[in-house]
Amino acid sequence: MAVVKSKLLKQLSDNYPNFLKKDLEKFTNIILSEIKRSLKRGDRVELRGFGVFSTNTQKARISRNPKTGEKVNTPEKKTIHFKMSKDLFKKINNNEE
């Protein structure tokens, strides 16, 4: 099951009924946009107890189209790398909540 933003907001509103849904949505949007902005700048984002997001740069290269076998130039691009924290690793592997 994937975690989608609407389900996350529903869970937050169920756990914190004294907050308005629109405020929780605004809060969630601010957090996600700040993570995106930091990654775009090339900064590292660390969420203690959860993990670290960082960007890697893939160099430009010549790759092949698997269907036709022709050579294709692939430009340089950034990818996102995630490394989970030890706490999250333990929770996942020990089935802790």
C-alpha distance (Angstrom), angle and dihedral (degrees) to the residues before:
residue distance angle dihedral
M1 . . .
A2 3.78 . .
V3 3.77 123.0 .
V4 3.78 109.1 -123.7
K5 3.76 125.8 -172.7
S6 3.82 94.0 -112.1
K7 3.82 91.9 54.9
L8 3.79 90.5 46.5
L9 3.81 90.4 52.2
K10 3.82 90.8 47.5
Q11 3.82 90.5 52.1
L12 3.81 91.3 48.2
S13 3.81 92.3 48.9
D14 3.82 90.6 48.8
N15 3.81 92.0 49.7
Y16 3.81 95.0 42.4
P17 3.82 107.0 34.4
N18 3.82 92.7 164.5
F19 3.84 90.9 68.2
L20 3.79 120.5 79.1
K21 3.81 116.1 -115.0
K22 3.80 91.8 -125.2
D23 3.83 90.4 54.0
L24 3.81 91.5 50.1
E25 3.80 90.0 48.8
K26 3.80 91.3 49.2
F27 3.81 90.3 48.6
T28 3.81 91.9 50.0
N29 3.81 91.7 47.5
I30 3.82 91.2 50.9
I31 3.81 92.2 51.4
L32 3.80 93.9 47.5
S33 3.81 93.4 45.5
E34 3.82 91.2 49.9
I35 3.81 90.5 51.2
K36 3.82 89.8 50.1
R37 3.81 92.5 46.5
S38 3.81 92.5 49.7
L39 3.79 92.6 48.9
K40 3.80 90.8 47.9
R41 3.83 89.2 54.6
G42 3.80 88.8 50.7
D43 3.80 94.9 -110.7
R44 3.78 124.1 141.8
V45 3.84 118.4 -114.2
E46 3.79 116.6 -150.3
L47 3.79 121.9 -171.3
R48 3.80 106.3 -172.7
G49 3.76 112.9 -126.9
F50 3.81 91.2 13.6
G51 3.79 111.4 57.1
V52 3.78 149.7 -95.3
F53 3.81 128.5 -77.1
S54 3.79 118.0 -158.6
T55 3.79 137.8 159.1
N56 3.79 128.0 -114.9
T57 3.79 124.1 -164.4
Q58 3.77 118.2 -134.1
K59 3.79 111.4 -152.8
A60 3.79 121.5 -124.3
R61 3.77 110.7 -93.5
I62 3.75 145.3 164.9
S63 3.79 111.5 -104.8
R64 3.80 134.0 172.3
N65 3.75 133.1 -112.6
P66 3.83 101.3 -124.0
K67 3.80 93.2 -149.2
T68 3.80 99.1 51.6
G69 3.81 101.8 16.8
E70 3.80 92.2 -131.6
K71 3.80 119.9 143.5
V72 3.80 116.5 -105.9
N73 3.80 127.8 -168.9
T74 3.80 110.1 -126.8
P75 3.82 112.7 -161.3
E76 3.81 125.0 -137.5
K77 3.80 112.2 -83.2
K78 3.78 141.9 173.9
T79 3.79 122.8 -117.8
I80 3.79 129.7 -168.6
H81 3.79 118.9 -117.6
F82 3.82 122.0 -162.6
K83 3.77 125.3 -165.1
M84 3.78 116.6 -175.1
S85 3.79 122.0 -136.2
K86 3.78 122.1 -109.6
D87 3.83 89.5 -112.5
L88 3.81 92.0 56.1
F89 3.81 90.8 44.5
K90 3.82 90.7 53.7
K91 3.83 92.5 46.4
I92 3.79 92.3 50.5
N93 3.79 95.2 46.4
N94 3.82 97.7 40.2
N95 3.83 93.8 42.8
E96 3.80 92.1 -122.7
E97 3.79 119.9 160.2
